[in-house]
Amino acid sequence: SGVQFRFCPSCAAELALVTVAEDGGDKQRLRCTVCGFTHWNNPTPVLAAVIECVDRDGAVLLARNAAWPGRFFGLVTGFMEAGESPEAGLRREIAEETA
C-alpha cells in the first residue's frame, strides 16, 4: 500500500485531510495547515490528447496557458489522479481545458 504520510516534510506539522477547490473541483488531500504543503498522492503519469475537431475540417484543438510567452500552444495535457483511468483523466482534462 506504500508509505502513509502523517507529517509535513517541509515543517514537520501533522498533516490533515483538507478539501480545497482545484481545477477539477473540490479535492480532499493531505495538507499542512501550517505551511500549506500538499501531499498529492498521485502517480507521475501525465495525459495528453490529440483532439480532432470534426466540425472544423479536422483541425487539431490546441491549448494555451496565459503564462506561456508569445503564441505558444500545446496539446491538452494534465496529471492523472490516483485511481483514475486514462480515459476518465482525459475526459476531465478536456473539460478543464475547454471550460
N, CA, C and O of each residue as an XYZ file, in Angstrom:
396
protein
N       0.809     -1.207      0.000
C       0.000      0.000      0.000
C       0.846      1.261      0.000
O       0.315      2.358     -0.176
N       2.171      1.124      0.197
C       3.037      2.285      0.132
C       3.146      3.008      1.463
O       2.568      2.589      2.466
N       3.893      4.095      1.454
C       4.144      4.889      2.651
C       2.931      5.743      2.965
O       2.337      6.348      2.072
N       2.571      5.789      4.224
C       1.488      6.672      4.672
C       2.118      7.925      5.280
O       2.860      7.832      6.257
N       1.832      9.069      4.721
C       2.378     10.319      5.231
C       1.520     10.806      6.390
O       0.294     10.858      6.286
N       2.167     11.160      7.494
C       1.456     11.702      8.645
C       1.911     13.112      8.971
O       1.161     13.896      9.552
N       3.163     13.436      8.588
C       3.731     14.725      8.950
C       4.285     15.436      7.716
O       4.749     14.799      6.770
N       4.227     16.733      7.746
C       4.701     17.564      6.639
C       6.217     17.425      6.475
O       6.958     17.580      7.446
N       6.683     17.135      5.257
C       8.126     17.042      5.038
C       8.818     18.409      5.033
O      10.047     18.484      5.067
N       8.030     19.489      4.991
C       8.613     20.831      4.975
C       8.774     21.427      6.369
O       9.798     22.038      6.675
N       7.740     21.243      7.229
C       7.791     21.903      8.544
C       7.535     20.958      9.718
O       7.605     21.383     10.871
N       7.240     19.686      9.447
C       7.046     18.641     10.463
C       5.712     18.727     11.209
O       5.490     17.963     12.149
N       4.828     19.631     10.814
C       3.498     19.679     11.437
C       2.684     18.474     10.971
O       2.979     17.893      9.927
N       1.675     18.099     11.730
C       0.839     16.967     11.339
C      -0.023     17.355     10.137
O      -0.572     18.455     10.079
N      -0.131     16.433      9.182
C      -0.972     16.653      8.007
C      -2.421     16.364      8.354
O      -2.709     15.552      9.234
N      -3.337     17.034      7.655
C      -4.771     16.834      7.872
C      -5.461     16.708      6.521
O      -5.008     17.274      5.526
N      -6.561     15.960      6.495
C      -7.367     15.895      5.272
C      -8.121     17.208      5.142
O      -8.972     17.530      5.971
N      -7.806     17.962      4.101
C      -8.409     19.278      3.880
C      -8.935     19.314      2.455
O      -8.247     18.897      1.524
N     -10.144     19.808      2.287
C     -10.753     19.942      0.963
C     -10.510     21.356      0.444
O     -10.782     22.343      1.127
N      -9.991     21.429     -0.783
C      -9.698     22.711     -1.433
C     -10.199     22.635     -2.868
O     -10.114     21.585     -3.506
N     -10.721     23.749     -3.375
C     -11.147     23.806     -4.771
C      -9.909     23.797     -5.660
O      -9.026     24.642     -5.516
N      -9.849     22.827     -6.586
C      -8.767     22.730     -7.554
C      -9.370     22.836     -8.942
O     -10.581     23.011     -9.080
N      -8.534     22.730     -9.981
C      -9.013     22.862    -11.357
C     -10.204     21.959    -11.651
O     -11.145     22.376    -12.327
N     -10.173     20.736    -11.154
C     -11.234     19.777    -11.438
C     -12.354     19.773    -10.421
O     -13.186     18.866    -10.436
N     -12.404     20.758     -9.537
C     -13.425     20.816     -8.497
C     -12.805     20.575     -7.128
O     -11.583     20.510     -6.993
N     -13.658     20.443     -6.111
C     -13.175     20.230     -4.754
C     -12.438     18.904     -4.652
O     -12.898     17.886     -5.170
N     -11.285     18.923     -3.976
C     -10.468     17.721     -3.844
C      -9.935     17.640     -2.416
O      -9.312     18.578     -1.918
N     -10.192     16.501     -1.765
C      -9.686     16.270     -0.418
C      -8.315     15.608     -0.508
O      -8.165     14.557     -1.131
N      -7.316     16.232      0.119
C      -5.960     15.703      0.112
C      -5.336     15.966      1.483
O      -5.811     16.810      2.243
N      -4.266     15.233      1.783
C      -3.493     15.535      2.981
C      -2.765     16.846      2.742
O      -2.028     16.997      1.767
N      -2.986     17.800      3.654
C      -2.369     19.118      3.509
C      -1.859     19.573      4.869
O      -2.363     19.162      5.914
N      -0.854     20.426      4.828
C      -0.320     21.011      6.051
C      -1.046     22.324      6.300
O      -1.031     23.218      5.454
N      -1.677     22.440      7.455
C      -2.398     23.674      7.782
C      -1.453     24.762      8.290
O      -1.879     25.895      8.518
N      -0.166     24.425      8.469
C       0.813     25.397      8.944
C       1.515     26.081      7.769
O       1.536     27.310      7.694
N       2.091     25.295      6.847
C       2.870     25.896      5.755
C       2.213     25.768      4.383
O       2.689     26.367      3.418
N       1.114     24.989      4.276
C       0.397     24.881      3.008
C       0.855     23.753      2.099
O       0.345     23.629      0.986
N       1.814     22.914      2.540
C       2.265     21.780      1.736
C       1.075     20.883      1.396
O       0.197     20.668      2.232
N       1.047     20.358      0.162
C       0.026     19.404     -0.260
C       0.697     18.098     -0.633
O       1.640     18.078     -1.425
N       0.208     17.003     -0.059
C       0.650     15.670     -0.458
C      -0.288     15.222     -1.569
O      -1.442     14.886     -1.303
N       0.189     15.213     -2.804
C      -0.661     14.970     -3.964
C      -1.136     13.531     -4.055
O      -2.200     13.271     -4.616
N      -0.367     12.585     -3.514
C      -0.772     11.179     -3.502
C      -1.231     10.694     -4.869
O      -2.235      9.992     -4.990
N      -0.501     11.067     -5.868
C      -0.830     10.555     -7.198
C       0.442     10.144     -7.916
O       1.521     10.665     -7.633
N       0.314      9.235     -8.818
C       1.493      8.844     -9.587
C       1.914      9.990    -10.502
O       1.213     10.995    -10.612
N       3.036      9.836    -11.140
C       3.525     10.898    -12.006
C       3.079     10.820    -13.460
O       3.448     11.697    -14.242
N       2.294      9.804    -13.868
C       1.914      9.784    -15.279
C       1.114     11.031    -15.674
O       0.299     11.552    -14.912
N       1.384     11.472    -16.879
C       0.619     12.584    -17.427
C      -0.209     12.077    -18.594
O       0.082     11.035    -19.184
N      -1.231     12.827    -18.909
C      -2.139     12.501    -20.007
C      -1.959     13.538    -21.096
O      -1.694     14.704    -20.804
N      -2.097     13.135    -22.332
C      -2.063     14.069    -23.451
C      -3.076     13.598    -24.479
O      -3.227     12.398    -24.712
N      -3.763     14.541    -25.089
C      -4.783     14.190    -26.068
C      -4.579     14.987    -27.350
O      -4.344     16.195    -27.319
N      -4.675     14.289    -28.471
C      -4.755     14.940    -29.779
C      -6.235     14.920    -30.130
O      -6.812     13.862    -30.382
N      -6.839     16.097    -30.142
C      -8.285     16.204    -30.328
C      -8.571     16.755    -31.716
O      -8.255     17.904    -32.023
N      -9.169     15.919    -32.544
C      -9.530     16.333    -33.898
C     -10.913     16.967    -33.869
O     -11.870     16.366    -33.380
N     -11.012     18.166    -34.390
C     -12.285     18.888    -34.442
C     -12.983     18.551    -35.752
O     -12.695     19.152    -36.788
N     -13.897     17.591    -35.704
C     -14.566     17.157    -36.934
C     -15.457     18.247    -37.502
O     -15.765     18.238    -38.694
N     -15.879     19.196    -36.653
C     -16.711     20.299    -37.134
C     -15.873     21.437    -37.721
O     -16.420     22.452    -38.152
N     -14.552     21.271    -37.738
C     -13.650     22.288    -38.289
C     -12.665     21.669    -39.261
O     -11.472     21.974    -39.250
N     -13.192     20.791    -40.103
C     -12.400     20.155    -41.161
C     -11.159     19.427    -40.631
O     -10.116     19.423    -41.284
N     -11.272     18.814    -39.453
C     -10.181     18.015    -38.911
C      -9.069     18.801    -38.252
O      -8.006     18.243    -37.983
N      -9.280     20.081    -37.984
C      -8.254     20.862    -37.281
C      -8.023     20.240    -35.898
O      -8.924     19.611    -35.343
N      -6.829     20.412    -35.349
C      -6.486     19.881    -34.025
C      -6.672     20.985    -32.989
O      -6.209     22.111    -33.174
N      -7.361     20.643    -31.890
C      -7.574     21.590    -30.797
C      -6.288     21.696    -29.983
O      -5.766     20.685    -29.514
N      -5.778     22.910    -29.814
C      -4.592     23.149    -29.015
C      -4.947     24.018    -27.814
O      -5.883     24.816    -27.865
N      -4.192     23.853    -26.738
C      -4.422     24.619    -25.514
C      -3.392     25.740    -25.415
O      -2.330     25.688    -26.035
N      -3.726     26.741    -24.630
C      -2.820     27.869    -24.408
C      -2.822     28.204    -22.932
O      -3.877     28.237    -22.300
N      -1.643     28.452    -22.380
C      -1.502     28.869    -20.996
C      -1.122     30.341    -21.010
O      -0.190     30.733    -21.712
N      -1.824     31.150    -20.252
C      -1.562     32.589    -20.238
C      -0.140     32.913    -19.790
O       0.370     33.990    -20.101
N       0.511     32.000    -19.061
C       1.877     32.239    -18.588
C       2.927     31.949    -19.651
O       4.091     32.315    -19.487
N       2.529     31.298    -20.737
C       3.492     30.970    -21.784
C       3.825     32.211    -22.599
O       2.953     33.051    -22.825
N       5.071     32.341    -23.044
C       5.450     33.507    -23.838
C       4.919     33.414    -25.275
O       4.685     32.328    -25.806
N       4.742     34.569    -25.868
C       4.370     34.621    -27.283
C       3.122     33.839    -27.619
O       2.169     33.782    -26.841
N       3.146     33.241    -28.789
C       1.991     32.479    -29.262
C       2.286     30.991    -29.172
O       2.244     30.280    -30.175
N       2.587     30.523    -27.962
C       2.856     29.108    -27.730
C       1.545     28.388    -27.494
O       0.679     28.884    -26.774
N       1.398     27.220    -28.096
C       0.221     26.377    -27.907
C       0.696     24.946    -27.708
O       1.812     24.605    -28.101
N      -0.129     24.113    -27.109
C       0.245     22.722    -26.886
C      -0.967     21.823    -26.868
O      -2.105     22.288    -26.941
N      -0.715     20.537    -26.771
C      -1.798     19.572    -26.651
C      -2.489     19.741    -25.303
O      -1.914     20.321    -24.383
N      -3.700     19.247    -25.178
C      -4.386     19.210    -23.893
C      -3.674     18.153    -23.049
O      -3.619     16.982    -23.426
N      -3.134     18.570    -21.914
C      -2.368     17.662    -21.057
C      -2.718     17.883    -19.600
O      -3.335     18.888    -19.244
N      -2.324     16.946    -18.764
C      -2.521     17.100    -17.328
C      -2.047     15.862    -16.593
O      -1.695     14.857    -17.210
N      -2.040     15.939    -15.280
C      -1.633     14.816    -14.458
C      -2.803     13.889    -14.211
O      -3.929     14.337    -13.993
N      -2.533     12.598    -14.246
C      -3.555     11.606    -13.941
C      -3.695     11.511    -12.425
O      -2.691     11.433    -11.716
N      -4.912     11.517    -11.926
C      -5.174     11.395    -10.495
C      -5.039      9.946    -10.051
O      -5.235      9.029    -10.847
N      -4.705      9.739     -8.786
C      -4.608      8.390     -8.227
C      -5.953      7.689     -8.383
O      -6.996      8.255     -8.056
N      -5.922      6.458     -8.884
C      -7.139      5.670     -9.038
C      -7.970      6.024    -10.263
O      -9.056      5.476    -10.446
N      -7.489      6.915    -11.091
C      -8.233      7.376    -12.257
C      -7.773      6.604    -13.491
O      -6.578      6.369    -13.669
N      -8.711      6.212    -14.334
C      -8.335      5.556    -15.583
C      -7.842      6.618    -16.566
O      -8.218      7.785    -16.447
N      -7.009      6.235    -17.533
C      -6.574      7.217    -18.539
C      -7.751      7.866    -19.271
O      -7.728      9.065    -19.548
N      -8.780      7.070    -19.585
C      -9.941      7.625    -20.303
C     -10.660      8.668    -19.457
O     -11.030      9.730    -19.957
N     -10.858      8.365    -18.175
C     -11.530      9.325    -17.283
C     -10.668     10.569    -17.106
O     -11.185     11.686    -17.061
N      -9.354     10.376    -17.005
C      -8.460     11.516    -16.864
C      -8.481     12.419    -18.076
O      -8.474     13.642    -17.940
N      -8.508     11.834    -19.259
C      -8.585     12.650    -20.479
C      -9.902     13.409    -20.558
O      -9.923     14.580    -20.939
N     -11.000     12.751    -20.202
C     -12.290     13.462    -20.194
C     -12.243     14.641    -19.227
O     -12.722     15.728    -19.552
N     -11.674     14.436    -18.049
C     -11.577     15.501    -17.052
C     -10.691     16.639    -17.558
O     -11.062     17.808    -17.454
N      -9.524     16.301    -18.103
C      -8.601     17.332    -18.586
C      -9.212     18.115    -19.745
O      -9.073     19.338    -19.793
N      -9.877     17.449    -20.671
C     -10.517     18.152    -21.784
C     -11.587     19.100    -21.263
O     -11.702     20.228    -21.743
N     -12.373     18.653    -20.284
C     -13.402     19.524    -19.698
C     -12.763     20.720    -19.021
O     -13.249     21.842    -19.163
N     -11.665     20.498    -18.278
C     -10.992     21.595    -17.580
C     -10.386     22.596    -18.556
O     -10.478     23.806    -18.348
N      -9.772     22.097    -19.611
C      -9.051     22.970    -20.545
C      -9.974     23.702    -21.507
O      -9.580     24.711    -22.090
N     -11.181     23.217    -21.680
C     -12.096     23.866    -22.640
C     -13.251     24.586    -21.955
O     -14.171     25.060    -22.622
N     -13.209     24.671    -20.628
C     -14.298     25.351    -19.892
C     -14.231     26.853    -20.058
O     -15.065     27.573    -19.510
